[in-house]
Amino acid sequence: MNIFMTGATGFIGGTIARRLLDDGHSLRSLVRDAEKGGKLAAFGVEPVAGSLDDAALLTAEARRADAVINTANSDHRGAVVAFLDGLAGSNKPFIHTSGSSIVADDAHGDVASGKIYDEDTPFEPVPGKKARVEIDRMIRDARQRGVRSIVVCPTMIYGNGLGLARDSAQIPGLAKRAKASGVVRHVGKGLNIWSNVHVEDVADIYRLALAKAPAGAFYFAENGEASYRDVCAAIARRLKLGEPQVWPFEEAAKELGENSAAYTFGSNSRVRGKRTRSELGWQPKHASATAWIETELPL
Ligand SMILES: NC(=O)c1ccc[n+]([C@@H]2O[C@H](COP(=O)([O-])OP(=O)(O)OC[C@H]3O[C@@H](n4cnc5c(N)ncnc54)[C@H](OP(=O)(O)O)[C@@H]3O)[C@@H](O)[C@H]2O)c1
């Protein structure tokens, strides 16, 4: 297939690109940085200069491709609209990357939630995540416009990226801060629980979805879960540091930004990829983020 991607220089997109190239597909990807474009070409992906704001370019690329995979930004509505306009009536696949903070709460690290969501569980997003949920809905509804539209919704992703970007933001970000300060910190008490998934298992979902997901499908990508306290304890063991420390929410928000402190690091997000397994036959191979941290997290 001739596939147009966004985000192939990134963590998720680079890993998907590696796998799709190995499967024999031809890839073009949007690239906003000329130097990275050169590296991407050497990697085997044809760079297309531009940004997510270049709607006409995205629509034209969608028209000429056999499929589009959007991994650059879960929240960029304009890019999604442009792709769907280009794909309408074609029944070609469009795979979009959402993120499981759509079910996040306002725990600020201090509560372990008992709420677990699969793809069919109704939920009301917190105000900060409504726009993302509306984008996901618009994409799923595009099945009525003749698009084989699919949303993949990963949880906290761990593992080393197989493309130009090795690191994800969450776990390596905490580890970098810990190395610099000598202390591992979790937002609040760190009791909040996140599901997680290995980046190579995430890439397999896109491969399967490309081949057989029905129009309008939605899939959580998850294979395990841990509290932030347990994640931080594993980082502390890996870096040979002391017990993880409380990071008061207001202090964390100053450094990480309010949104990131609340929803990326301070919330609960417990999901189950029920349809990912039953509809796609996905069989993840990696089952423990904390084991990965203790043995493989790059130092
Ligand atoms: N990593 C996770 O655990 C996770 C889990 C769930 C959802 N998500 C979501 O998935 C998306 C991708 O995550 P990631 O971890 O792969 O991030 P990443 O490593 O930062 O990669 C983002 C990619 O998108 C490109 N990009 C960003 N904005 C762009 C723009 N305006 N125009 C063109 N290209 C643009 C970046 O290009 P450059 O190389 O030029 O920066 C890069 O290739 C994010 O929205 C994230 O919130 C991530």
The ligand as an SDF file (V2000), in Angstrom:
LIG
                    3D

 48 52  0  0  0  0  0  0  0  0999 V2000
    3.5880    8.4920   23.9040 N   0  0  0  0  0  0  0  0  0  0  0  0
    2.5010    8.1200   24.5560 C   0  0  0  0  0  0  0  0  0  0  0  0
    2.5640    7.4410   25.6090 O   0  0  0  0  0  0  0  0  0  0  0  0
    1.1420    8.4860   24.0210 C   0  0  0  0  0  0  0  0  0  0  0  0
    0.0230    7.7810   24.4550 C   0  0  0  0  0  0  0  0  0  0  0  0
   -1.2300    8.1160   23.9460 C   0  0  0  0  0  0  0  0  0  0  0  0
   -1.3620    9.1530   23.0520 C   0  0  0  0  0  0  0  0  0  0  0  0
   -0.2520    9.8650   22.6650 N   0  0  0  0  0  0  0  0  0  0  0  0
   -0.4360   10.9690   21.7270 C   0  0  0  0  0  0  0  0  0  0  0  0
    0.0410   10.5850   20.4570 O   0  0  0  0  0  0  0  0  0  0  0  0
    0.6070   11.7180   19.7710 C   0  0  0  0  0  0  0  0  0  0  0  0
    2.0500   11.3640   19.3630 C   0  0  0  0  0  0  0  0  0  0  0  0
    2.7800   10.9840   20.5080 O   0  0  0  0  0  0  0  0  0  0  0  0
    4.3310   10.6420   20.4350 P   0  0  0  0  0  0  0  0  0  0  0  0
    4.6910   10.1130   21.7810 O   0  0  0  0  0  0  0  0  0  0  0  0
    4.6760    9.8320   19.2370 O   0  0  0  0  0  0  0  0  0  0  0  0
    4.9270   12.1240   20.2860 O   0  0  0  0  0  0  0  0  0  0  0  0
    6.3120   12.6110   19.6410 P   0  0  0  0  0  0  0  0  0  0  0  0
    7.3960   11.6200   19.8410 O   0  0  0  0  0  0  0  0  0  0  0  0
    6.5220   13.9880   20.1570 O   0  0  0  0  0  0  0  0  0  0  0  0
    6.0090   12.6720   18.0700 O   0  0  0  0  0  0  0  0  0  0  0  0
    5.1620   13.6310   17.5150 C   0  0  0  0  0  0  0  0  0  0  0  0
    5.3790   13.6260   16.0120 C   0  0  0  0  0  0  0  0  0  0  0  0
    4.4380   14.5030   15.3910 O   0  0  0  0  0  0  0  0  0  0  0  0
    5.1250   15.5060   14.6670 C   0  0  0  0  0  0  0  0  0  0  0  0
    4.3850   16.7600   14.7640 N   0  0  0  0  0  0  0  0  0  0  0  0
    3.9040   17.3390   15.8990 C   0  0  0  0  0  0  0  0  0  0  0  0
    3.2730   18.4900   15.6100 N   0  0  0  0  0  0  0  0  0  0  0  0
    3.3600   18.6470   14.2680 C   0  0  0  0  0  0  0  0  0  0  0  0
    2.9170   19.6470   13.3810 C   0  0  0  0  0  0  0  0  0  0  0  0
    2.2490   20.7310   13.8200 N   0  0  0  0  0  0  0  0  0  0  0  0
    3.1750   19.5120   12.0660 N   0  0  0  0  0  0  0  0  0  0  0  0
    3.8450   18.4010   11.6160 C   0  0  0  0  0  0  0  0  0  0  0  0
    4.3020   17.4120   12.4170 N   0  0  0  0  0  0  0  0  0  0  0  0
    4.0580   17.5410   13.7240 C   0  0  0  0  0  0  0  0  0  0  0  0
    6.4980   15.5920   15.3160 C   0  0  0  0  0  0  0  0  0  0  0  0
    7.4190   16.1820   14.4340 O   0  0  0  0  0  0  0  0  0  0  0  0
    8.8590   16.7350   14.9220 P   0  0  0  0  0  0  0  0  0  0  0  0
    9.7810   15.5580   14.8340 O   0  0  0  0  0  0  0  0  0  0  0  0
    9.1490   17.8360   13.9890 O   0  0  0  0  0  0  0  0  0  0  0  0
    8.6870   17.2080   16.3540 O   0  0  0  0  0  0  0  0  0  0  0  0
    6.7550   14.1210   15.5880 C   0  0  0  0  0  0  0  0  0  0  0  0
    7.0870   13.4320   14.3980 O   0  0  0  0  0  0  0  0  0  0  0  0
    0.5170   12.9120   20.7560 C   0  0  0  0  0  0  0  0  0  0  0  0
   -0.6290   13.6660   20.4650 O   0  0  0  0  0  0  0  0  0  0  0  0
    0.3630   12.2310   22.1090 C   0  0  0  0  0  0  0  0  0  0  0  0
   -0.3690   13.0220   23.0150 O   0  0  0  0  0  0  0  0  0  0  0  0
    0.9860    9.5440   23.1160 C   0  0  0  0  0  0  0  0  0  0  0  0
  1  2  1  0
  2  3  2  0
  2  4  1  0
  4  5  1  0
  4 48  2  0
  5  6  2  0
  6  7  1  0
  7  8  2  0
  8  9  1  0
  8 48  1  0
  9 10  1  0
  9 46  1  0
 10 11  1  0
 11 12  1  0
 11 44  1  0
 12 13  1  0
 13 14  1  0
 14 15  2  0
 14 16  1  0
 14 17  1  0
 17 18  1  0
 18 19  2  0
 18 20  1  0
 18 21  1  0
 21 22  1  0
 22 23  1  0
 23 24  1  0
 23 42  1  0
 24 25  1  0
 25 26  1  0
 25 36  1  0
 26 27  1  0
 26 35  1  0
 27 28  2  0
 28 29  1  0
 29 30  1  0
 29 35  2  0
 30 31  1  0
 30 32  2  0
 32 33  1  0
 33 34  2  0
 34 35  1  0
 36 37  1  0
 36 42  1  0
 37 38  1  0
 38 39  2  0
 38 40  1  0
 38 41  1  0
 42 43  1  0
 44 45  1  0
 44 46  1  0
 46 47  1  0
M  CHG  2   8   1  16  -1
M  END
$$$$
